[in-house]
Amino acid sequence: MNRVRAFLKEYPAISIVIGFQFFRLLLLPFMGLMPQDAYYHFYGENLALSYFDHPGMIGYILRVFTSVFGKTVFVVKFADFFITSLTLLSFYKLASYFLSKQKQLNAIVLLSSTVCISILSINSTPDVPLLLFWTLSLIGLYKAVFENNKGYWILGGIAMGLAFDSKYTALLLQIGLLAFLAFSNKHRKLLLSPWLWASLIISVLVTFPIWYWNYQNDFASFLFQSSDRTGSISKFEIKPRYFFGAVGHQIFLLLPILLASFFTLLYKHIKKTLTKFKLPSDKTLFLLAFFIPTFLGFFLLTPIYWVKLNWMMPSYISGVILASMYISKKLVRSQVYISAAIHLLVSLQVFFYLVPIKSDDTWVGWKELVVATEKLQEEYPNTFVFSDDGYKTTACMTFFTTQKIYAQNIIGKPALQFDYIGDDLTKLNGKNALFIISDKRYKSNAKRGEHPKELEHYFSSITELNPIIIEINGKETRKFWVYVCENYSYSKD
């Protein structure tokens, strides 16, 4: 114990990192289920080679943790916390290859203090394993390139494949590697190395389950992730709110000091390259190759396309190391103070739910909804339950009940992974249902007074019931409209 205290006293930066992680761990028991937690847990309960909207790594991880420790909200959250903690440890190791000891400590403080790490520590998304395997990929590729350790070409290839098994944006790892080698005078010869191509081939082989699942399902996942987005980008409509929304998201995730550092380092390196026609050192170029395509590439899309706040997250790994080469200790300290204040406010929201969230992206009310719905089924027996909001209500209710909860494919709408679990909806013909839909802009306890017209094509009659009102800490916080729908009729044709 004395040695631990002496170590923490000698390295106050490590104390800060441990403090942030301990704070996140303390939050876990008080955090309710998020829709993303429920949906990716649903992945794990319905094991497949891959899934409609993402690869399955996060689902596999949740399946392992809940199989070993039990199916609880805390276990799901702890899985995210554990994997993200491994990411921080891997990042600390990676930073040691590029930075002095003090700057390495600055780097781990900068990354661990971000809201990004807090989100990944308490909310299940494909980005949780993506950032771990992205970081491990950079470690493997660094050792393969700069230490000429051929075994790490194999390990790097495996890590790149596992990153792609986490999320499709991991393709930028292979792109970054090839871009680095193409621009590096010293290491360009590696483009002809059989070890490089063995690494790339191994990375593809590791992703075979994704390709095979897509082959079996008419490449549904690849088309889903590409067709709509490509069409939107090709329209090239300037929408300033997309740009400012992306800036706001990145300020929130990184905090202002770190985001400003990212833009500063981009400006310095781009200016130096364009005005002096001089590339940075190979180690810096290596980091830039895995930073610029992901961070700047997505940022350049923001004026014409809504770039989600998590798309740039992988760039933070090399970006924080680059920023740590320039950022002063004073600014690192300011980052910590700002972060501590924000995390304090977050804890107040988690504990007391001070500000109602006008969205289904919330951690409150889902278990209460299941209890209220099951009580309602006592009055309307032999009814099945379904919802129509993408995946959120269906996934959350599924987590808290043993009965089957259906999605919007009940009324003929695409339902993401719920379309790919083998349900034969014709077996429900003739049955009655309870249709649950969230009032995201909850203003009163009144009935809706109307029903979605799509219901009329599948049910002979629809009757609106009194809404389900959820109280949190004694306050009416969430509202769900409820309909009894009679005599379901579904045809595969």
C-alpha positions as CSV (number, residue, x, y, z in Angstrom):
1,M,0.0,0.0,0.0
2,N,2.8,2.4,0.8
3,R,4.4,1.7,-2.6
4,V,1.1,2.5,-4.3
5,R,0.8,5.8,-2.4
6,A,4.4,6.7,-3.2
7,F,3.8,5.9,-6.9
8,L,0.6,8.0,-7.0
9,K,2.4,10.9,-5.2
10,E,5.2,10.7,-7.7
11,Y,2.9,10.5,-10.7
12,P,-0.1,12.8,-9.9
13,A,-1.3,12.3,-13.5
14,I,-1.9,8.7,-12.8
15,S,-4.0,9.7,-9.8
16,I,-6.1,11.9,-12.0
17,V,-6.7,9.1,-14.5
18,I,-7.6,6.7,-11.7
19,G,-9.9,9.3,-10.2
20,F,-11.8,9.8,-13.4
21,Q,-12.2,6.0,-13.8
22,F,-13.2,5.5,-10.2
23,F,-15.9,8.2,-10.7
24,R,-17.2,6.4,-13.8
25,L,-17.3,3.1,-11.9
26,L,-19.2,4.7,-9.1
27,L,-21.8,6.0,-11.6
28,L,-22.5,2.5,-13.0
29,P,-25.0,1.3,-10.3
30,F,-27.0,4.5,-10.7
31,M,-27.2,4.4,-14.5
32,G,-30.3,2.9,-16.0
33,L,-30.5,1.0,-19.2
34,M,-29.9,3.0,-22.4
35,P,-31.6,1.9,-25.7
36,Q,-28.1,1.2,-27.1
37,D,-27.3,-1.1,-24.2
38,A,-30.5,-3.0,-24.8
39,Y,-30.2,-3.3,-28.5
40,Y,-26.6,-4.6,-28.5
41,H,-27.5,-6.9,-25.7
42,F,-30.2,-8.2,-28.0
43,Y,-27.4,-8.9,-30.5
44,G,-25.7,-11.1,-28.0
45,E,-28.9,-13.0,-27.1
46,N,-29.4,-13.7,-30.8
47,L,-25.9,-14.8,-31.9
48,A,-25.1,-14.5,-35.6
49,L,-22.0,-14.1,-37.7
50,S,-22.9,-10.4,-38.2
51,Y,-25.9,-8.1,-37.9
52,F,-27.9,-5.8,-40.1
53,D,-26.7,-2.4,-38.9
54,H,-23.2,-3.2,-37.4
55,P,-20.8,-6.1,-37.0
56,G,-21.3,-8.1,-33.8
57,M,-18.3,-7.5,-31.6
58,I,-20.1,-5.4,-29.0
59,G,-22.9,-8.0,-28.9
60,Y,-20.4,-10.8,-28.3
61,I,-18.8,-8.9,-25.5
62,L,-22.1,-8.3,-23.7
63,R,-23.0,-12.0,-24.2
64,V,-19.8,-13.1,-22.5
65,F,-20.2,-10.7,-19.6
66,T,-23.9,-11.4,-19.0
67,S,-23.3,-15.2,-19.3
68,V,-20.6,-15.1,-16.7
69,F,-21.9,-12.4,-14.3
70,G,-25.7,-12.4,-15.0
71,K,-28.1,-10.4,-17.0
72,T,-28.3,-7.1,-15.2
73,V,-28.0,-3.4,-16.2
74,F,-24.8,-3.1,-14.1
75,V,-23.1,-6.0,-15.8
76,V,-23.8,-4.5,-19.2
77,K,-22.4,-1.2,-18.1
78,F,-19.4,-2.8,-16.4
79,A,-18.6,-4.6,-19.7
80,D,-18.3,-1.2,-21.4
81,F,-16.3,0.2,-18.5
82,F,-13.9,-2.8,-18.5
83,I,-13.2,-2.7,-22.3
84,T,-12.7,1.1,-22.2
85,S,-10.3,0.8,-19.3
86,L,-8.3,-1.6,-21.5
87,T,-8.4,1.0,-24.2
88,L,-6.8,3.6,-21.8
89,L,-4.1,1.1,-20.8
90,S,-3.3,0.3,-24.4
91,F,-3.3,4.0,-25.3
92,Y,-0.8,4.7,-22.5
93,K,1.5,2.0,-24.0
94,L,1.0,3.4,-27.5
95,A,1.8,7.0,-26.3
96,S,5.2,5.8,-24.9
97,Y,6.4,5.1,-28.4
98,F,6.1,8.8,-29.4
99,L,6.3,10.9,-26.3
100,S,8.6,11.7,-23.4
101,K,7.5,10.4,-20.0
102,Q,5.9,13.7,-19.0
103,K,4.1,14.2,-22.3
104,Q,3.0,10.6,-22.1
105,L,1.4,11.3,-18.8
106,N,-0.2,14.5,-20.2
107,A,-1.6,12.4,-23.1
108,I,-3.3,9.8,-20.8
109,V,-4.7,12.7,-18.7
110,L,-6.1,14.4,-21.7
111,L,-7.8,11.3,-23.1
112,S,-9.1,10.0,-19.8
113,S,-10.7,13.4,-18.9
114,T,-12.8,13.5,-22.1
115,V,-16.5,13.1,-22.1
116,C,-15.9,10.6,-24.9
117,I,-14.3,8.1,-22.5
118,S,-17.2,8.6,-20.1
119,I,-19.7,7.8,-22.7
120,L,-17.8,4.7,-23.8
121,S,-17.5,3.6,-20.2
122,I,-21.3,3.6,-19.5
123,N,-23.0,3.1,-22.8
124,S,-22.8,0.1,-25.1
125,T,-21.9,1.0,-28.7
126,P,-19.8,-0.6,-31.4
127,D,-17.2,2.2,-30.7
128,V,-16.4,0.5,-27.3
129,P,-14.5,-2.4,-28.9
130,L,-13.6,-0.4,-32.0
131,L,-11.4,2.0,-30.0
132,L,-9.7,-0.9,-28.2
133,F,-8.8,-2.8,-31.3
134,W,-7.9,0.5,-33.1
135,T,-5.4,1.2,-30.4
136,L,-4.0,-2.3,-30.5
137,S,-3.8,-2.1,-34.3
138,L,-1.6,1.0,-34.0
139,I,0.6,-0.7,-31.4
140,G,1.1,-3.7,-33.7
141,L,1.7,-1.7,-36.8
142,Y,4.2,0.6,-35.0
143,K,6.2,-2.3,-33.9
144,A,6.1,-4.0,-37.3
145,V,7.2,-0.8,-39.1
146,F,9.5,1.0,-36.7
147,E,11.0,-2.0,-34.9
148,N,11.0,-4.3,-37.9
149,N,9.3,-7.0,-35.8
150,K,7.7,-9.2,-38.4
151,G,5.5,-11.1,-35.9
152,Y,3.7,-7.8,-35.2
153,W,2.5,-7.7,-38.9
154,I,0.4,-10.7,-38.0
155,L,-0.8,-9.3,-34.7
156,G,-1.5,-6.0,-36.4
157,G,-3.5,-7.7,-39.1
158,I,-5.6,-9.6,-36.5
159,A,-6.2,-6.4,-34.6
160,M,-7.3,-4.5,-37.7
161,G,-9.7,-7.4,-38.5
162,L,-11.2,-7.3,-35.0
163,A,-11.6,-3.6,-35.3
164,F,-13.6,-4.1,-38.5
165,D,-15.6,-6.8,-36.7
166,S,-16.5,-4.0,-34.3
167,K,-17.4,-1.3,-36.8
168,Y,-17.0,-0.7,-40.5
169,T,-15.2,2.6,-40.1
170,A,-12.2,0.5,-39.1
171,L,-11.5,0.2,-42.8
172,L,-9.6,3.5,-42.3
173,L,-6.9,1.6,-40.5
174,Q,-5.8,-0.2,-43.7
175,I,-6.2,3.1,-45.6
176,G,-4.1,5.0,-43.0
177,L,-1.4,2.3,-43.1
178,L,-1.1,2.4,-46.9
179,A,-1.2,6.2,-47.0
180,F,1.6,6.4,-44.4
181,L,3.8,4.0,-46.3
182,A,3.2,5.8,-49.6
183,F,4.2,9.1,-48.1
184,S,7.2,7.9,-46.1
185,N,10.5,8.0,-47.9
186,K,12.1,5.7,-45.4
187,H,9.4,3.1,-45.2
188,R,7.9,3.2,-48.7
189,K,9.8,0.0,-49.6
190,L,7.5,-1.8,-47.3
191,L,4.7,-1.5,-49.8
192,L,6.5,-4.4,-51.6
193,S,7.0,-6.4,-48.4
194,P,5.1,-9.7,-48.3
195,W,4.7,-9.1,-44.6
196,L,2.6,-6.0,-45.2
197,W,0.3,-7.9,-47.6
198,A,0.1,-10.9,-45.3
199,S,-1.0,-8.5,-42.6
200,L,-3.7,-7.0,-44.9
201,I,-4.9,-10.5,-46.0
202,I,-5.1,-11.7,-42.4
203,S,-7.1,-8.6,-41.5
204,V,-9.6,-9.5,-44.3
205,L,-9.7,-13.2,-43.2
206,V,-10.6,-12.2,-39.6
207,T,-13.6,-10.3,-41.0
208,F,-14.9,-13.3,-43.0
209,P,-18.0,-13.8,-40.8
210,I,-19.2,-10.3,-41.8
211,W,-18.7,-10.9,-45.5
212,Y,-20.4,-14.3,-45.3
213,W,-23.4,-13.0,-43.3
214,N,-23.8,-10.2,-45.9
215,Y,-23.5,-12.8,-48.7
216,Q,-26.3,-14.8,-47.1
217,N,-28.5,-11.7,-46.7
218,D,-28.1,-10.0,-50.0
219,F,-25.4,-7.7,-48.6
220,A,-28.1,-6.0,-46.6
221,S,-25.7,-4.5,-44.0
222,F,-23.3,-3.0,-46.5
223,L,-26.1,-1.5,-48.5
224,F,-27.7,-0.1,-45.4
225,Q,-24.5,1.6,-44.3
226,S,-23.7,3.0,-47.7
227,S,-26.6,3.6,-50.1
228,D,-28.6,6.2,-48.2
229,R,-25.5,8.1,-47.0
230,T,-23.9,8.1,-50.5
231,G,-27.2,9.5,-51.9
232,S,-27.4,12.2,-49.3
233,I,-23.7,13.3,-49.9
234,S,-24.1,13.3,-53.6
235,K,-26.9,15.9,-53.4
236,F,-24.3,18.3,-52.0
237,E,-26.8,20.6,-50.2
238,I,-25.0,23.1,-47.9
239,K,-26.6,22.9,-44.4
240,P,-24.7,25.1,-41.9
241,R,-26.6,23.6,-39.0
242,Y,-24.9,20.3,-39.7
243,F,-21.5,21.9,-39.4
244,F,-22.3,23.8,-36.2
245,G,-23.9,20.7,-34.8
246,A,-20.7,18.7,-35.5
247,V,-18.6,21.4,-33.9
248,G,-20.9,21.4,-30.8
249,H,-20.7,17.6,-30.5
250,Q,-16.9,17.6,-30.7
251,I,-16.6,20.4,-28.1
252,F,-18.8,18.2,-25.8
253,L,-16.8,15.0,-26.4
254,L,-13.3,16.4,-26.4
255,L,-13.8,19.7,-24.4
256,P,-12.7,23.0,-25.9
257,I,-9.0,22.9,-25.1
258,L,-8.4,19.5,-26.7
259,L,-10.5,20.3,-29.8
260,A,-8.7,23.6,-30.3
261,S,-5.4,21.6,-30.0
262,F,-6.6,19.3,-32.8
263,F,-7.4,22.2,-35.1
264,T,-4.1,23.8,-34.2
265,L,-2.0,20.8,-35.0
266,L,-3.9,20.3,-38.3
267,Y,-3.2,23.9,-39.3
268,K,0.5,23.7,-38.4
269,H,1.2,20.4,-40.3
270,I,-0.9,21.3,-43.4
271,K,0.6,24.8,-43.6
272,K,4.2,23.4,-43.2
273,T,3.5,20.8,-45.9
274,L,2.0,23.2,-48.4
275,T,4.4,26.1,-47.9
276,K,7.7,24.3,-47.3
277,F,6.9,21.1,-49.1
278,K,8.3,19.2,-46.2
279,L,6.6,16.2,-44.6
280,P,6.9,15.7,-40.8
281,S,9.1,13.0,-39.3
282,D,8.0,9.4,-39.9
283,K,6.6,8.9,-36.4
284,T,4.5,12.0,-36.7
285,L,3.5,11.1,-40.2
286,F,2.4,7.7,-38.8
287,L,0.1,9.3,-36.3
288,L,-1.3,11.8,-38.9
289,A,-2.1,8.9,-41.2
290,F,-4.5,7.6,-38.7
291,F,-5.8,11.0,-37.6
292,I,-6.4,13.1,-40.7
293,P,-8.6,10.7,-42.8
294,T,-10.9,10.1,-39.8
295,F,-11.0,13.5,-38.1
296,L,-10.6,15.9,-41.0
297,G,-12.2,13.6,-43.5
298,F,-15.5,13.4,-41.6
299,F,-15.3,17.1,-40.6
300,L,-15.1,18.1,-44.3
301,L,-18.4,16.3,-44.8
302,T,-20.3,18.2,-42.0
303,P,-21.5,21.1,-44.2
304,I,-23.4,18.7,-46.4
305,Y,-24.1,15.6,-44.2
306,W,-25.1,14.9,-40.6
307,V,-21.9,13.3,-39.2
308,K,-22.7,11.5,-36.0
309,L,-20.8,12.5,-32.9
310,N,-19.0,9.1,-32.6
311,W,-17.7,8.8,-36.1
312,M,-14.5,10.8,-35.3
313,M,-13.7,8.9,-32.1
314,P,-11.0,6.6,-33.5
315,S,-9.0,9.6,-34.6
316,Y,-8.8,10.7,-31.0
317,I,-6.2,8.0,-30.3
318,S,-3.5,9.4,-32.5
319,G,-4.9,12.9,-32.3
320,V,-4.4,13.1,-28.5
321,I,-0.8,11.9,-28.8
322,L,-0.1,14.5,-31.5
323,A,-1.7,17.2,-29.4
324,S,0.4,16.2,-26.4
325,M,3.5,17.1,-28.4
326,Y,2.5,20.8,-28.3
327,I,0.0,21.3,-25.4
328,S,1.3,23.0,-22.3
329,K,1.0,21.6,-18.8
330,K,-1.1,24.6,-17.9
331,L,-3.7,23.8,-20.6
332,V,-3.7,20.1,-19.5
333,R,-4.6,21.3,-16.0
334,S,-7.3,23.6,-17.4
335,Q,-8.7,20.6,-19.3
336,V,-8.9,18.6,-16.1
337,Y,-10.7,21.4,-14.3
338,I,-13.3,21.9,-17.1
339,S,-13.8,18.1,-17.3
340,A,-14.3,17.8,-13.5
341,A,-16.9,20.5,-13.5
342,I,-18.8,18.8,-16.4
343,H,-18.6,15.4,-14.8
344,L,-20.0,16.8,-11.6
345,L,-23.0,18.2,-13.5
346,V,-23.4,14.8,-15.2
347,S,-23.4,13.0,-11.8
348,L,-26.2,15.4,-10.6
349,Q,-28.2,14.5,-13.7
350,V,-27.7,10.8,-13.2
351,F,-28.6,10.9,-9.5
352,F,-31.5,13.3,-9.5
353,Y,-32.6,13.5,-13.2
354,L,-32.9,17.3,-12.9
355,V,-33.5,18.0,-16.6
356,P,-36.0,15.9,-18.4
357,I,-34.6,14.5,-21.7
358,K,-37.0,15.0,-24.6
359,S,-35.9,11.9,-26.4
360,D,-36.0,8.1,-26.1
361,D,-32.2,8.3,-25.7
362,T,-32.5,8.2,-21.9
363,W,-31.8,5.7,-19.1
364,V,-35.0,6.2,-17.2
365,G,-38.5,4.7,-17.4
366,W,-37.9,1.6,-19.4
367,K,-38.3,-1.0,-16.5
368,E,-41.3,1.0,-15.3
369,L,-42.8,0.8,-18.7
370,V,-42.5,-3.0,-18.8
371,V,-44.2,-3.2,-15.3
372,A,-47.1,-1.0,-16.5
373,T,-47.5,-2.9,-19.7
374,E,-47.6,-6.3,-18.1
375,K,-50.2,-5.0,-15.6
376,L,-52.2,-3.7,-18.6
377,Q,-52.0,-7.2,-20.2
378,E,-53.9,-8.6,-17.2
379,E,-56.8,-6.5,-18.4
380,Y,-56.2,-7.4,-22.0
381,P,-55.0,-11.0,-21.9
382,N,-53.4,-12.9,-24.8
383,T,-52.1,-9.8,-26.4
384,F,-48.7,-9.4,-27.9
385,V,-46.8,-6.1,-27.6
386,F,-45.0,-4.1,-30.3
387,S,-43.6,-0.7,-30.9
388,D,-42.6,1.6,-33.8
389,D,-39.5,3.7,-33.1
390,G,-36.7,2.0,-34.9
391,Y,-35.4,-0.2,-32.1
392,K,-35.4,1.6,-28.8
393,T,-38.7,0.7,-27.0
394,T,-38.7,-2.8,-28.4
395,A,-35.1,-3.5,-27.3
396,C,-35.5,-1.9,-23.8
397,M,-38.7,-3.8,-23.1
398,T,-37.1,-7.0,-24.4
399,F,-34.3,-6.6,-21.8
400,F,-36.7,-6.4,-18.9
401,T,-39.2,-9.1,-19.8
402,T,-39.3,-12.7,-20.8
403,Q,-42.1,-12.3,-23.3
404,K,-41.5,-11.5,-27.0
405,I,-41.6,-7.8,-27.8
406,Y,-42.0,-7.0,-31.5
407,A,-40.8,-4.1,-33.6
408,Q,-42.3,-2.1,-36.5
409,N,-42.0,-5.0,-38.9
410,I,-45.4,-5.9,-37.4
411,I,-46.9,-3.2,-39.6
412,G,-44.6,-3.8,-42.6
413,K,-41.8,-1.3,-41.8
414,P,-38.1,-2.2,-41.9
415,A,-37.0,-3.1,-38.4
416,L,-33.2,-3.3,-38.4
417,Q,-31.9,-6.5,-36.8
418,F,-35.5,-7.5,-35.8
419,D,-36.0,-8.4,-39.4
420,Y,-33.3,-11.0,-39.3
421,I,-34.1,-13.2,-36.3
422,G,-36.4,-15.6,-38.1
423,D,-39.8,-14.4,-36.8
424,D,-42.8,-15.8,-38.7
425,L,-45.3,-13.0,-38.2
426,T,-48.1,-15.0,-39.8
427,K,-48.3,-17.0,-36.6
428,L,-49.7,-13.9,-34.9
429,N,-52.7,-13.7,-37.3
430,G,-56.0,-13.3,-35.5
431,K,-54.3,-12.1,-32.3
432,N,-54.8,-8.8,-30.5
433,A,-51.9,-6.5,-29.6
434,L,-50.9,-3.6,-27.4
435,F,-49.1,-1.0,-29.5
436,I,-46.8,1.2,-27.4
437,I,-45.3,4.4,-28.7
438,S,-43.3,7.1,-26.8
439,D,-44.4,10.7,-26.7
440,K,-41.0,12.3,-27.1
441,R,-42.3,15.8,-26.5
442,Y,-44.3,15.0,-23.4
443,K,-46.3,18.1,-22.5
444,S,-49.6,16.8,-21.0
445,N,-51.2,13.5,-19.9
446,A,-53.9,13.7,-22.6
447,K,-54.5,11.0,-25.1
448,R,-53.1,11.5,-28.6
449,G,-56.6,11.5,-30.1
450,E,-55.5,9.7,-33.3
451,H,-53.5,6.6,-34.3
452,P,-50.9,5.8,-37.0
453,K,-52.8,5.1,-40.2
454,E,-50.5,2.1,-40.9
455,L,-52.2,0.2,-38.1
456,E,-55.4,0.1,-40.2
457,H,-53.9,-2.1,-42.8
458,Y,-53.1,-4.9,-40.2
459,F,-55.8,-4.7,-37.6
460,S,-59.6,-4.6,-37.8
461,S,-60.0,-2.1,-35.1
462,I,-57.7,0.3,-33.0
463,T,-58.7,1.8,-29.7
464,E,-56.6,4.3,-27.8
465,L,-56.2,3.7,-24.1
466,N,-55.1,6.1,-21.4
467,P,-51.4,6.7,-21.8
468,I,-48.8,5.2,-19.5
469,I,-47.2,7.9,-17.4
470,I,-43.8,7.2,-15.8
471,E,-42.8,8.9,-12.6
472,I,-39.1,9.4,-11.7
473,N,-38.2,10.8,-8.3
474,G,-41.9,11.7,-7.7
475,K,-42.1,13.7,-11.0
476,E,-44.1,12.7,-14.1
477,T,-41.3,12.3,-16.6
478,R,-42.1,10.0,-19.5
479,K,-45.3,9.3,-21.4
480,F,-46.2,6.4,-23.7
481,W,-49.3,6.3,-25.9
482,V,-51.1,2.9,-25.8
483,Y,-53.5,1.3,-28.3
484,V,-55.4,-2.0,-28.3
485,C,-55.3,-3.4,-31.8
486,E,-57.6,-6.3,-32.6
487,N,-57.5,-9.2,-35.1
488,Y,-54.0,-8.9,-36.6
489,S,-53.6,-9.9,-40.2
490,Y,-50.2,-10.3,-41.9
491,S,-49.3,-11.8,-45.2
492,K,-45.8,-12.6,-46.4
493,D,-46.8,-11.4,-49.8
